[in-house]
Amino acid sequence: MKYGFIKVASAVPSVKVADCVQNTKEMEVIIAQAEGRGVEIIVFPELSVTGYTCQDLFREQLLLDAAENSVMALLDFTRQLDIICIVGAPVVAGGLLLNCGIVLQKGKILGIVPKTYLPNYNEFYEKRWFASLQDLREMTIRYAGHMVTLTPAPQLFRTADGAVFGVEICEDVWAPTPPSNHLALAGADIVFNLSASDELLGKHEYLTGLLAQQSARTMSAYVYCSAGFGESTQDVVYGGNALIYENGRCLAEGKRFSLEAQVVEAQVDVESLRADRRNNTTFVNAQRRMIGENIRFVEAEPAQLRDFVLERHVEPQPFTPSDETMRQSCEEILNIQVMGLAKRIVHTHAQNVVVGISGGLDSTLALLVCVKTFDKLKLDRKGIVGVTMPGFGTTDRTYNNAINLMNDLGVTVREISIAKSVTQHFEDIGHDAAVHDVTYENSQARERTQILMDLSNQVGGMVIGTGDLSELALGWATYNGDHMSMYGVNASVPKTLIKDLVRYVAQTVDDASASVLRDIIDTPISPELIPADENGQIKQKTEDLVGPYELHDFFLYHFLRHGFSPRKIFLLAQKAFGDNNGNDESVGRYDDTTIIHWLGVFCRRFFNQQFKRSCLPDGPKVGSVSLSPRGDWRMPSDAVSALWLQEVECLKMQN
């Protein structure tokens, strides 16, 4: 388990009913191939040694003996292998016959887990042959040459590198209180389910929803493996479901109704799951019920260290919805922003709002939210006072876009140049206007904020903030300048997502407005606080100064959402933005040196700029990551970044 990842697999062999020898050979081939691909834990279907559909043959001693012999063969086969295998077989325990998952590794039985809930309705009649875990009293039996303790208590298995997993069988997960609930609360990071669930119209959709919800509710990885081709089709058909979920998200899914054996693999991020659990006080509180519970922990055998290669897909833009959900997600985010602002307007009895319009992305989104809010409240759009404040660095492109957008949307347009007032301010404080330093830049930003604040007093309204989540993370805002407002509608919307929101709105408005919005999207991001170049083009480009926002948003997501270290964030970024990310042309390509450089910038700025986030205006949370000092991120402004920067330096030396 390097970097917190462990590779698991769900294997659906082609079986022959009651032919234990053939079924075992089939599993041995799969196990050997999976071991070669670095799989650490593999699970097979319910009763995979015999086949699930043996029916009354389970009463035959010959079949039961053959199943035990096959488990012995699997033990011998795996004696020199590191992989942990979970196979299904009938196990006799005194006067009971149990439907079990057998966990084995390196020629040893680590444990045997009986099925808890036996379906005995409709097409299922397992109680005809099997007893339940609930019928079992703790005992030690001799099975496949091993002395094995069978217990009704929850059993957890721990790999040598610390991953913890549990086992449940088919119907167990369909029960009102699945055993996996207790396993997860007791510490299982991963739950493996050996299953034999038949196919019915609509059942697959229900099953995938059930497994997604169970993995999300228990904040675990859930590896499901169901019987496939070869099981008896006397009355039902088995489709061979192989599914791997991680906290509600499907990592891998097999092909149903395959005539061939199939193995579905995925790397599970155990570190991420544990971080989510620690952060979720509801989960922590629920664990109290396990205090005093008799949990049986079984330690797995050590495994040989291998070179680690990250195989799973890493989304380069984690804040951005998928193409399939883009429209719905954008609509949802805009509704959250609109409802937040609407409540503030109603509460303050404001009839007007004031918003600075620069012709850039952030102020454009803020203006669009204002317009949608006024429309929802049935207020006159003229109550939206859009203010463009050209200064020393304003270009014709952004100025014209700002004016055209405000006119197209029918809001009140105010144009107030800051050149004269800022020049006077330079004289007052004795600053040389030819020196384009931080004083030169911040004086302009604070002058604009003063204008907006005073105008809001003049019209009896409030200033709507335009700054976004990415800028807040990097501190890319002037303290008591654009940093300040009465309500910040974009406060938890990252830069990479703002483009999608503006692009979505562009699809819903008239052609003239859409043309302006598209040009705003294509305009380089800039505060325009430095004079334009000799061609009148934007000279001060934000991403040249602080780094690409797609990288910083990626860093921010994994730093806040999962609490990952720079070392792991770098690993993920290599996968997301390196040449091995496929042919996705929508994101940039960055070499290791570039990623590490901007990662260092992110860590340094994130810590150094916390003081700005400690006094943020109110604003609505729209996603799982937010920097509100009241609701989401509480960090001392004088925290030291040494640990994180030291790790970045180590990455530099290693690369």
C-alpha positions as CSV (number, residue, x, y, z in Angstrom):
1,M,0.0,0.0,0.0
2,K,2.2,2.8,-1.3
3,Y,1.0,6.4,-1.3
4,G,-2.1,4.9,0.4
5,F,-3.2,2.9,-2.6
6,I,-4.0,-0.8,-2.6
7,K,-4.8,-2.8,-5.8
8,V,-7.9,-5.0,-5.6
9,A,-9.7,-7.2,-8.1
10,S,-13.1,-8.7,-8.6
11,A,-12.8,-12.0,-10.6
12,V,-15.7,-13.7,-12.4
13,P,-14.6,-17.1,-13.6
14,S,-16.5,-19.4,-16.0
15,V,-17.7,-22.2,-13.8
16,K,-19.0,-25.8,-14.2
17,V,-21.6,-26.7,-11.6
18,A,-20.3,-29.2,-9.1
19,D,-17.0,-29.6,-10.9
20,C,-14.7,-28.4,-8.2
21,V,-11.5,-29.5,-9.9
22,Q,-12.2,-27.5,-13.1
23,N,-13.4,-24.5,-11.1
24,T,-10.2,-24.5,-9.1
25,K,-8.1,-24.7,-12.2
26,E,-9.9,-21.7,-13.6
27,M,-9.3,-19.7,-10.4
28,E,-5.7,-20.7,-10.3
29,V,-5.1,-19.2,-13.8
30,I,-6.9,-16.0,-12.8
31,I,-4.9,-15.8,-9.5
32,A,-1.6,-16.2,-11.2
33,Q,-2.4,-13.5,-13.8
34,A,-3.6,-11.1,-11.1
35,E,-0.5,-11.7,-9.0
36,G,1.6,-10.8,-12.0
37,R,-0.3,-7.5,-12.4
38,G,0.3,-6.6,-8.8
39,V,-3.2,-7.3,-7.4
40,E,-3.0,-7.5,-3.7
41,I,-6.5,-8.8,-2.8
42,I,-8.8,-10.7,-5.2
43,V,-12.3,-11.8,-4.6
44,F,-14.3,-14.5,-6.4
45,P,-18.1,-15.2,-6.5
46,E,-20.2,-16.8,-3.8
47,L,-19.6,-20.6,-3.6
48,S,-17.1,-20.2,-6.5
49,V,-15.4,-23.5,-5.8
50,T,-18.6,-25.6,-6.3
51,G,-20.8,-23.2,-8.2
52,Y,-23.7,-21.5,-6.5
53,T,-26.5,-23.5,-8.2
54,C,-25.7,-27.0,-6.9
55,Q,-29.0,-27.1,-5.0
56,D,-29.6,-30.4,-3.2
57,L,-26.1,-31.6,-4.2
58,F,-24.9,-29.5,-1.3
59,R,-26.3,-32.4,0.8
60,E,-23.9,-34.8,-0.8
61,Q,-20.7,-35.5,1.2
62,L,-18.8,-36.2,-1.9
63,L,-19.3,-32.6,-3.1
64,L,-18.4,-31.2,0.3
65,D,-15.2,-33.2,0.4
66,A,-14.3,-32.2,-3.1
67,A,-14.8,-28.5,-2.2
68,E,-12.5,-28.9,0.8
69,N,-9.9,-30.7,-1.4
70,S,-10.1,-27.8,-3.9
71,V,-9.5,-25.3,-1.1
72,M,-6.4,-27.4,-0.2
73,A,-5.3,-27.2,-3.8
74,L,-5.7,-23.4,-3.8
75,L,-3.7,-23.2,-0.6
76,D,-0.9,-25.2,-2.2
77,F,-1.0,-23.1,-5.4
78,T,-0.8,-19.8,-3.5
79,R,2.0,-20.9,-1.2
80,Q,4.6,-18.8,-3.0
81,L,2.3,-16.0,-3.8
82,D,1.7,-12.7,-2.0
83,I,-1.8,-12.1,-3.2
84,I,-4.7,-12.5,-0.8
85,C,-7.5,-14.6,-2.2
86,I,-11.2,-14.7,-1.1
87,V,-13.0,-17.7,-2.5
88,G,-16.5,-19.1,-1.8
89,A,-17.1,-22.6,-0.6
90,P,-19.5,-24.7,1.6
91,V,-18.0,-25.4,5.0
92,V,-19.2,-28.0,7.5
93,A,-19.1,-26.9,11.2
94,G,-20.4,-29.6,13.4
95,G,-24.1,-30.0,12.6
96,L,-24.1,-26.9,10.4
97,L,-23.4,-26.3,6.8
98,L,-22.2,-22.8,6.2
99,N,-22.0,-20.7,3.0
100,C,-18.6,-19.1,3.5
101,G,-16.0,-16.8,2.2
102,I,-12.5,-18.2,2.8
103,V,-9.6,-15.8,3.0
104,L,-6.3,-17.4,2.1
105,Q,-2.7,-16.3,1.5
106,K,0.6,-18.0,1.0
107,G,-0.7,-21.4,1.7
108,K,-2.6,-20.4,4.9
109,I,-6.2,-19.9,5.7
110,L,-6.4,-16.4,7.3
111,G,-10.1,-16.8,8.2
112,I,-13.5,-18.2,7.2
113,V,-16.5,-15.8,7.2
114,P,-20.0,-17.4,7.1
115,K,-22.9,-15.7,5.4
116,T,-25.2,-13.9,7.8
117,Y,-28.5,-13.4,5.9
118,L,-29.8,-16.4,3.9
119,P,-32.5,-15.5,1.3
120,N,-35.4,-17.8,1.3
121,Y,-38.0,-16.0,-0.8
122,N,-39.0,-16.0,-4.5
123,E,-36.3,-17.8,-6.5
124,F,-34.0,-18.2,-3.5
125,Y,-34.1,-21.0,-0.9
126,E,-30.7,-21.1,0.7
127,K,-32.1,-22.2,4.1
128,R,-32.9,-25.5,2.6
129,W,-29.1,-26.3,2.7
130,F,-27.3,-23.7,4.8
131,A,-27.3,-22.3,8.3
132,S,-26.6,-18.7,9.1
133,L,-23.7,-17.1,10.9
134,Q,-26.4,-16.2,13.5
135,D,-26.8,-20.0,14.2
136,L,-23.1,-20.4,14.9
137,R,-21.4,-20.5,18.3
138,E,-17.7,-19.9,18.3
139,M,-15.8,-23.1,17.6
140,T,-12.5,-24.4,16.1
141,I,-12.7,-26.8,13.2
142,R,-10.2,-28.6,11.1
143,Y,-10.6,-27.6,7.5
144,A,-8.3,-28.1,4.5
145,G,-5.5,-29.1,6.8
146,H,-5.8,-26.1,9.1
147,M,-7.3,-25.5,12.5
148,V,-9.6,-22.5,11.9
149,T,-11.7,-20.6,14.4
150,L,-15.3,-19.9,13.3
151,T,-16.9,-17.0,15.2
152,P,-20.1,-15.1,15.0
153,A,-18.1,-12.0,15.9
154,P,-17.1,-9.5,13.1
155,Q,-13.8,-10.5,11.5
156,L,-11.3,-8.0,10.1
157,F,-8.2,-8.8,8.1
158,R,-5.2,-6.5,8.1
159,T,-2.6,-6.6,5.4
160,A,1.1,-6.2,6.3
161,D,1.1,-2.6,5.3
162,G,-2.0,-1.7,7.3
163,A,-5.0,-1.9,5.0
164,V,-8.0,-3.4,6.8
165,F,-10.8,-5.3,5.0
166,G,-13.9,-7.4,5.8
167,V,-16.1,-9.8,4.0
168,E,-19.8,-10.2,3.5
169,I,-21.7,-12.5,1.2
170,C,-24.4,-11.5,-1.3
171,E,-27.7,-11.1,0.5
172,D,-25.9,-9.5,3.4
173,V,-25.6,-6.2,1.6
174,W,-29.4,-6.3,0.8
175,A,-30.3,-6.5,4.4
176,P,-31.6,-3.5,6.4
177,T,-28.5,-3.6,8.5
178,P,-25.7,-5.1,6.5
179,P,-22.7,-6.7,8.2
180,S,-20.6,-4.2,6.3
181,N,-22.0,-1.4,8.5
182,H,-20.4,-3.0,11.5
183,L,-17.2,-3.9,9.6
184,A,-16.7,-0.4,8.5
185,L,-17.4,1.1,11.9
186,A,-14.9,-1.4,13.3
187,G,-12.2,-0.2,10.9
188,A,-12.6,-1.9,7.6
189,D,-11.3,0.3,4.7
190,I,-12.5,-2.2,2.1
191,V,-15.5,-4.7,2.1
192,F,-15.4,-7.6,-0.3
193,N,-18.7,-9.2,-1.3
194,L,-18.9,-12.7,-2.8
195,S,-22.2,-12.9,-4.5
196,A,-24.5,-14.9,-6.7
197,S,-27.3,-12.6,-7.7
198,D,-29.4,-13.4,-10.7
199,E,-30.4,-11.0,-13.4
200,L,-33.9,-9.5,-13.6
201,L,-35.3,-6.5,-15.4
202,G,-34.3,-3.3,-13.5
203,K,-32.3,-5.2,-10.9
204,H,-28.9,-4.1,-12.1
205,E,-29.7,-0.4,-11.8
206,Y,-31.0,-1.1,-8.2
207,L,-27.9,-3.1,-7.4
208,T,-25.4,-0.4,-8.6
209,G,-27.3,2.2,-6.6
210,L,-27.3,0.0,-3.6
211,L,-23.5,-0.6,-3.7
212,A,-22.7,3.0,-4.4
213,Q,-24.8,4.1,-1.5
214,Q,-23.3,1.5,0.8
215,S,-19.8,2.4,0.0
216,A,-20.7,6.1,0.4
217,R,-22.5,5.6,3.7
218,T,-19.7,3.5,5.2
219,M,-17.0,5.7,3.6
220,S,-15.3,2.5,2.3
221,A,-14.3,0.8,-0.8
222,Y,-16.7,-1.9,-1.8
223,V,-15.6,-4.8,-4.1
224,Y,-18.5,-6.8,-5.4
225,C,-18.2,-10.1,-7.4
226,S,-21.2,-12.1,-8.6
227,A,-21.5,-15.4,-10.3
228,G,-21.5,-15.4,-14.1
229,F,-21.5,-17.8,-17.1
230,G,-21.6,-21.5,-16.3
231,E,-24.1,-21.4,-13.4
232,S,-27.2,-23.3,-14.0
233,T,-29.9,-21.5,-16.0
234,Q,-32.6,-23.9,-15.0
235,D,-34.8,-21.0,-13.7
236,V,-32.6,-17.9,-13.6
237,V,-29.6,-16.3,-15.3
238,Y,-26.4,-15.0,-13.7
239,G,-24.8,-12.0,-15.4
240,G,-21.4,-11.9,-13.8
241,N,-21.3,-8.5,-12.1
242,A,-17.9,-7.2,-11.2
243,L,-18.0,-3.8,-9.5
244,I,-15.6,-1.7,-7.5
245,Y,-16.7,1.4,-5.6
246,E,-14.9,3.9,-3.5
247,N,-16.9,6.2,-1.3
248,G,-19.9,6.2,-3.7
249,R,-17.9,6.4,-6.9
250,C,-17.5,3.5,-9.3
251,L,-13.9,2.9,-10.0
252,A,-14.3,-0.1,-12.3
253,E,-17.1,-2.2,-13.7
254,G,-17.0,-5.4,-15.7
255,K,-19.0,-6.4,-18.7
256,R,-22.2,-8.3,-17.8
257,F,-23.3,-11.4,-19.7
258,S,-19.8,-12.3,-20.8
259,L,-19.1,-15.9,-21.8
260,E,-15.5,-15.5,-20.9
261,A,-13.9,-15.2,-17.5
262,Q,-13.2,-11.6,-16.5
263,V,-11.2,-9.7,-13.9
264,V,-11.9,-6.1,-13.0
265,E,-9.1,-4.3,-11.1
266,A,-8.7,-0.9,-9.4
267,Q,-6.4,0.9,-7.1
268,V,-8.3,1.9,-4.0
269,D,-7.2,5.1,-2.1
270,V,-7.3,4.0,1.5
271,E,-5.6,7.2,2.7
272,S,-8.5,9.2,1.2
273,L,-11.1,7.1,2.8
274,R,-9.5,7.4,6.2
275,A,-9.2,11.2,5.8
276,D,-12.9,11.4,5.0
277,R,-13.8,9.3,8.1
278,R,-11.7,11.4,10.4
279,N,-13.3,14.6,9.1
280,N,-16.8,13.3,9.4
281,T,-17.9,13.5,13.0
282,T,-21.1,11.5,12.3
283,F,-19.0,8.6,11.3
284,V,-16.7,9.0,14.3
285,N,-19.7,9.2,16.6
286,A,-21.3,6.1,15.0
287,Q,-18.1,4.1,15.8
288,R,-19.0,4.4,19.5
289,R,-21.4,1.5,19.1
290,M,-18.4,-0.8,18.4
291,I,-16.8,0.0,21.7
292,G,-16.7,-3.3,23.7
293,E,-17.7,-5.3,20.6
294,N,-15.8,-8.5,20.2
295,I,-13.9,-7.9,16.9
296,R,-11.5,-10.6,15.7
297,F,-8.5,-9.1,13.9
298,V,-6.4,-11.4,11.6
299,E,-3.0,-10.3,10.4
300,A,-2.1,-11.2,6.9
301,E,1.4,-12.3,5.8
302,P,4.0,-9.8,4.7
303,A,4.3,-9.2,1.0
304,Q,7.3,-8.5,-1.2
305,L,7.8,-4.8,-2.0
306,R,7.2,-3.9,-5.6
307,D,7.7,-0.7,-7.7
308,F,4.6,1.4,-7.5
309,V,2.9,2.6,-10.6
310,L,-0.3,4.7,-10.3
311,E,-2.8,3.0,-12.6
312,R,-6.1,4.7,-11.8
313,H,-7.4,7.7,-13.8
314,V,-6.8,11.0,-12.1
315,E,-9.2,13.8,-13.1
316,P,-7.1,16.9,-14.0
317,Q,-10.0,19.2,-13.2
318,P,-11.6,17.8,-10.1
319,F,-14.0,20.8,-9.6
320,T,-15.3,20.5,-13.2
321,P,-18.5,18.4,-13.7
322,S,-18.4,15.6,-16.3
323,D,-19.9,16.3,-19.7
324,E,-22.9,14.2,-18.8
325,T,-23.7,16.2,-15.7
326,M,-22.4,19.6,-16.8
327,R,-25.7,21.3,-17.5
328,Q,-27.3,20.0,-14.3
329,S,-24.3,20.9,-12.2
330,C,-24.0,24.4,-13.6
331,E,-27.7,25.0,-13.0
332,E,-27.4,23.7,-9.4
333,I,-24.4,26.0,-8.7
334,L,-26.1,29.1,-10.1
335,N,-29.3,28.3,-8.1
336,I,-27.2,28.1,-4.9
337,Q,-25.5,31.4,-5.7
338,V,-28.9,33.0,-6.5
339,M,-30.6,31.8,-3.4
340,G,-27.8,33.0,-1.2
341,L,-27.9,36.5,-2.7
342,A,-31.7,36.6,-2.7
343,K,-31.9,35.9,1.0
344,R,-29.3,38.6,1.7
345,I,-31.2,41.1,-0.5
346,V,-34.6,40.3,1.2
347,H,-33.1,40.4,4.7
348,T,-31.4,43.8,4.1
349,H,-34.4,45.2,2.2
350,A,-32.0,46.4,-0.4
351,Q,-33.4,47.5,-3.7
352,N,-30.0,47.9,-5.3
353,V,-26.7,46.1,-5.6
354,V,-23.4,47.5,-6.8
355,V,-20.9,45.3,-8.6
356,G,-17.6,46.2,-10.3
357,I,-17.4,45.0,-13.8
358,S,-13.9,44.5,-15.3
359,G,-14.7,42.5,-18.4
360,G,-13.1,39.5,-16.7
361,L,-14.5,36.1,-15.7
362,D,-15.1,36.7,-12.0
363,S,-17.1,39.9,-12.3
364,T,-19.0,38.5,-15.3
365,L,-20.2,35.6,-13.2
366,A,-21.1,37.8,-10.3
367,L,-23.1,40.1,-12.6
368,L,-24.9,37.1,-14.1
369,V,-25.8,35.9,-10.6
370,C,-27.1,39.4,-9.8
371,V,-29.3,39.4,-12.9
372,K,-30.7,35.9,-12.2
373,T,-31.4,36.9,-8.6
374,F,-33.2,40.1,-9.5
375,D,-35.3,38.2,-12.0
376,K,-36.2,35.6,-9.4
377,L,-37.2,38.3,-6.9
378,K,-39.1,40.1,-9.7
379,L,-37.0,43.2,-9.2
380,D,-36.0,45.7,-11.9
381,R,-32.6,45.0,-13.3
382,K,-31.9,48.7,-13.2
383,G,-31.4,48.1,-9.5
384,I,-28.1,46.4,-10.4
385,V,-25.5,49.1,-10.7
386,G,-22.7,47.8,-12.8
387,V,-19.6,50.0,-12.4
388,T,-16.6,49.9,-14.8
389,M,-13.6,51.7,-13.5
390,P,-10.9,52.0,-16.1
391,G,-7.4,52.5,-14.9
392,F,-3.8,52.5,-16.0
393,G,-3.9,48.9,-17.2
394,T,-7.4,48.7,-18.7
395,T,-7.4,47.4,-22.3
396,D,-10.0,48.2,-25.0
397,R,-11.0,44.5,-25.1
398,T,-12.0,44.2,-21.4
399,Y,-13.5,47.7,-21.3
400,N,-15.7,47.1,-24.4
401,N,-16.7,43.7,-23.1
402,A,-17.7,45.2,-19.7
403,I,-19.8,47.9,-21.3
404,N,-21.4,45.7,-23.9
405,L,-22.3,43.0,-21.3
406,M,-24.0,45.5,-19.0
407,N,-25.9,47.1,-21.8
408,D,-27.0,43.7,-23.1
409,L,-28.2,42.6,-19.7
410,G,-30.1,45.8,-19.1
411,V,-28.5,46.9,-15.8
412,T,-27.6,50.4,-14.8
413,V,-24.2,51.3,-16.2
414,R,-21.7,53.6,-14.4
415,E,-18.3,54.5,-15.7
416,I,-15.9,56.0,-13.2
417,S,-12.2,56.4,-14.2
418,I,-9.8,55.9,-11.3
419,A,-6.8,57.5,-13.1
420,K,-7.2,60.9,-11.6
421,S,-7.9,59.9,-8.1
422,V,-5.1,57.3,-8.0
423,T,-2.6,59.8,-9.4
424,Q,-3.6,62.3,-6.7
425,H,-3.2,59.5,-4.1
426,F,0.3,58.8,-5.4
427,E,1.1,62.5,-4.9
428,D,-0.4,62.4,-1.4
429,I,1.7,59.5,-0.2
430,G,4.8,60.4,-2.2
431,H,4.8,57.4,-4.6
432,D,6.5,57.6,-8.0
433,A,3.9,56.6,-10.5
434,A,6.6,55.2,-12.8
435,V,7.4,52.5,-10.2
436,H,5.0,49.7,-10.9
437,D,5.3,47.9,-7.6
438,V,2.8,46.5,-5.1
439,T,1.9,50.0,-3.9
440,Y,1.1,51.0,-7.5
441,E,-1.1,48.0,-8.0
442,N,-2.9,47.9,-4.6
443,S,-3.7,51.6,-4.7
444,Q,-5.8,51.0,-7.8
445,A,-7.6,48.0,-6.3
446,R,-8.4,49.9,-3.0
447,E,-9.6,52.9,-4.9
448,R,-12.0,50.8,-6.9
449,T,-13.3,49.2,-3.7
450,Q,-13.8,52.6,-2.1
451,I,-15.8,53.8,-5.1
452,L,-18.0,50.7,-4.9
453,M,-18.5,51.0,-1.2
454,D,-19.4,54.7,-1.4
455,L,-21.7,54.1,-4.3
456,S,-23.6,51.5,-2.3
457,N,-24.2,54.1,0.4
458,Q,-25.3,56.5,-2.2
459,V,-27.9,54.1,-3.8
460,G,-28.9,52.3,-0.6
461,G,-27.5,49.0,-1.8
462,M,-24.7,46.6,-1.1
463,V,-21.5,45.7,-2.8
464,I,-21.4,42.2,-4.4
465,G,-17.9,40.6,-4.2
466,T,-16.5,39.0,-7.3
467,G,-13.4,37.1,-6.0
468,D,-13.3,33.4,-6.4
469,L,-12.1,30.4,-4.4
470,S,-8.8,30.0,-6.4
471,E,-7.9,33.6,-5.7
472,L,-8.7,33.2,-2.0
473,A,-6.5,30.1,-1.8
474,L,-3.5,31.9,-3.3
475,G,-4.3,35.2,-1.6
476,W,-4.5,36.8,-5.1
477,A,-6.5,39.8,-3.8
478,T,-5.7,43.2,-2.4
479,Y,-6.4,43.2,1.3
480,N,-9.3,45.6,1.9
481,G,-9.4,46.0,-1.8
482,D,-11.2,43.5,-4.1
483,H,-10.8,41.3,-1.0
484,M,-13.8,43.1,0.6
485,S,-17.5,43.3,-0.1
486,M,-20.9,42.9,1.6
487,Y,-21.6,39.5,0.0
488,G,-19.2,37.4,-2.1
489,V,-21.2,35.2,-4.5
490,N,-18.2,33.5,-6.0
491,A,-16.4,32.8,-2.8
492,S,-16.4,29.0,-3.2
493,V,-16.3,28.7,-7.0
494,P,-12.8,27.9,-8.3
495,K,-11.5,29.6,-11.4
496,T,-11.6,26.4,-13.5
497,L,-15.3,26.1,-12.8
498,I,-16.2,29.7,-13.4
499,K,-15.3,29.3,-17.1
500,D,-17.8,26.4,-17.3
501,L,-20.5,28.4,-15.6
502,V,-20.1,31.4,-17.9
503,R,-20.0,29.1,-20.9
504,Y,-23.2,27.4,-19.7
505,V,-25.0,30.8,-19.4
506,A,-23.7,31.7,-22.9
507,Q,-25.8,28.9,-24.3
508,T,-29.0,30.3,-22.8
509,V,-28.8,34.0,-23.8
510,D,-29.2,35.9,-27.0
511,D,-26.5,35.8,-29.7
512,A,-25.1,39.3,-28.8
513,S,-24.7,38.5,-25.1
514,A,-23.3,35.0,-25.9
515,S,-20.6,36.5,-28.2
516,V,-19.5,38.8,-25.4
517,L,-19.4,36.0,-22.9
518,R,-17.4,33.8,-25.2
519,D,-14.8,36.5,-25.7
520,I,-14.6,37.1,-21.9
521,I,-13.9,33.4,-21.5
522,D,-11.1,33.6,-24.1
523,T,-9.5,36.8,-22.5
524,P,-6.3,36.2,-20.6
525,I,-6.9,36.4,-16.8
526,S,-5.4,39.6,-15.5
527,P,-6.1,42.2,-12.7
528,E,-5.0,44.9,-15.3
529,L,-3.1,46.9,-12.8
530,I,0.0,47.4,-15.0
531,P,-0.2,49.4,-18.3
532,A,-0.9,47.4,-21.4
533,D,1.9,46.7,-23.9
534,E,2.7,48.8,-26.9
535,N,0.0,47.0,-28.9
536,G,-2.7,47.7,-26.3
537,Q,-2.8,44.1,-25.2
538,I,-2.9,42.8,-21.7
539,K,0.7,42.7,-20.3
540,Q,0.1,41.5,-16.8
541,K,-1.2,37.9,-17.0
542,T,-2.1,36.3,-13.7
543,E,-1.1,32.8,-14.6
544,D,2.4,33.9,-15.6
545,L,2.8,35.3,-12.1
546,V,1.2,32.8,-9.8
547,G,1.0,29.8,-12.0
548,P,-1.7,28.0,-14.1
549,Y,-5.1,27.9,-12.3
550,E,-5.7,24.4,-13.5
551,L,-2.7,23.3,-11.5
552,H,-3.5,25.4,-8.4
553,D,-7.2,24.2,-8.4
554,F,-5.9,20.6,-8.6
555,F,-3.5,21.2,-5.7
556,L,-6.3,23.0,-3.7
557,Y,-8.8,20.2,-4.2
558,H,-6.5,17.4,-3.0
559,F,-5.0,19.5,-0.2
560,L,-8.3,20.5,1.3
561,R,-10.6,17.7,0.3
562,H,-8.3,14.8,1.3
563,G,-5.5,16.4,3.3
564,F,-2.9,14.9,1.0
565,S,0.8,15.8,1.4
566,P,2.7,17.5,-1.4
567,R,4.3,14.2,-2.2
568,K,1.0,12.5,-3.0
569,I,-0.4,15.6,-4.7
570,F,2.7,15.5,-7.0
571,L,2.1,11.9,-7.8
572,L,-1.5,12.6,-8.7
573,A,-0.6,15.6,-10.7
574,Q,2.0,13.6,-12.7
575,K,-0.8,11.3,-13.7
576,A,-3.3,14.1,-14.4
577,F,-1.1,16.5,-16.4
578,G,1.7,14.3,-17.7
579,D,2.0,12.7,-21.0
580,N,0.4,9.5,-19.7
581,N,-3.0,11.2,-19.2
582,G,-4.1,10.2,-22.7
583,N,-5.2,12.5,-25.5
584,D,-7.3,15.0,-23.5
585,E,-6.4,18.3,-25.1
586,S,-8.6,20.3,-22.8
587,V,-5.9,20.4,-20.1
588,G,-2.3,21.4,-20.2
589,R,0.8,19.2,-20.1
590,Y,3.4,19.9,-17.5
591,D,6.7,18.3,-16.8
592,D,7.7,17.3,-13.3
593,T,9.9,20.4,-12.7
594,T,7.0,22.7,-13.6
595,I,4.5,20.8,-11.4
596,I,6.9,20.9,-8.4
597,H,7.7,24.6,-8.8
598,W,4.0,25.6,-8.8
599,L,3.3,23.2,-6.0
600,G,5.9,25.0,-3.9
601,V,4.3,28.3,-4.8
602,F,0.9,27.0,-3.8
603,C,2.0,25.8,-0.4
604,R,3.9,29.0,0.3
605,R,1.1,31.3,-0.7
606,F,-1.6,29.2,0.9
607,F,0.0,29.5,4.3
608,N,1.2,33.1,4.0
609,Q,-2.2,34.5,2.8
610,Q,-4.4,32.9,5.4
611,F,-4.8,36.3,7.2
612,K,-7.0,37.4,4.2
613,R,-9.2,34.4,4.5
614,S,-9.7,34.9,8.2
615,C,-11.9,37.9,7.6
616,L,-13.8,37.0,4.5
617,P,-17.2,38.4,3.7
618,D,-20.2,36.1,3.8
619,G,-20.8,34.0,0.7
620,P,-22.5,30.7,-0.3
621,K,-20.8,27.3,-0.3
622,V,-21.4,25.5,-3.5
623,G,-19.2,22.4,-3.4
624,S,-17.3,20.1,-1.0
625,V,-14.3,22.5,-0.8
626,S,-14.7,25.9,0.7
627,L,-12.4,28.3,2.6
628,S,-15.0,30.1,4.7
629,P,-13.4,30.8,8.1
630,R,-16.8,30.3,9.7
631,G,-17.9,27.0,8.2
632,D,-15.1,25.1,6.5
633,W,-11.4,26.1,7.0
634,R,-10.1,27.3,10.3
635,M,-6.4,27.9,10.2
636,P,-4.2,30.2,12.2
637,S,-2.8,33.1,10.1
638,D,0.6,32.5,11.6
639,A,0.9,28.8,10.9
640,V,4.3,27.7,9.6
641,S,4.5,26.1,6.1
642,A,8.0,24.5,6.8
643,L,6.8,20.8,6.7
644,W,5.1,21.2,3.4
645,L,7.9,23.2,1.8
646,Q,10.5,20.8,3.0
647,E,8.6,18.0,1.3
648,V,8.5,20.0,-1.9
649,E,12.2,20.5,-1.6
650,C,12.7,16.8,-1.3
651,L,10.7,16.3,-4.5
652,K,12.9,18.8,-6.2
653,M,16.0,16.9,-5.2
654,Q,14.5,13.5,-6.2
655,N,13.5,14.8,-9.6
